[in-house]
Amino acid sequence: MNTSHLCLGILSLGDASGYEIKKAIEQTFSHFQATSYGSIYPTLAKLTEQGLVSFHEEVQEKRPTKKVFTLTKTGRAHFFQALMTAEPAEQYRSDFLFLMMFAHLLPTEQIAALLDKQTTHLQSELTILEKISNECQTLTPGMRFTLEYGIAANRALLRLMQNRSASLLKEIDAARSPKQS
């Protein structure tokens, strides 16, 4: 799914400003979809040109006027069609895994720091997902499932990090020649 689909999906749940869409992506979708903040507004402009969303402006006190976007009937049909034809392929992109692929080239201290940082990141993500799951009463069954999926995945990855980090460092050190240490 792309940024257009993310925006249409969020708007299918209700009207939202670009900022609110950004927050929804960060809070609800971040464990399984990513998009840059800079791509949201150009995407909304394109969706507006295509007639898939419309907007109205809300005047705010002591703040700039806010555009609130609404999914049009055409946009709802377009999003539904995207849902019906999308293949459920998983794409996992990870800078951490890329770095680990070449860990044998990095100093041990750098590898240890990367492992610690990833462990902290996973713990933080898990805390956020569990908080949303426990506190949000308006989740649809599908939304709850995606949170449970993210929680289960993060728990499994966290277990792997806790169980393998020390032995990974030992394995890499053992495989190095005396000149590389």
Secondary structure, DSSP 4 states (H G I P E B T S, - for coil): --HHHHHHHHHHTS-EEHHHHHHHIIIIITTT----HHHHHHHHHHHHHTTSEEEEEEEETTEEEEEEEEE-HHHHHHHHHHHHH---------HHHHHHHTGGGS-HHHHHHHHHHHHHHHHHHHHHHHHHHHH-S---HHHHHHHHHHHHHHHHHHHHHHHHHHHHHHHHHHHS-TTT-
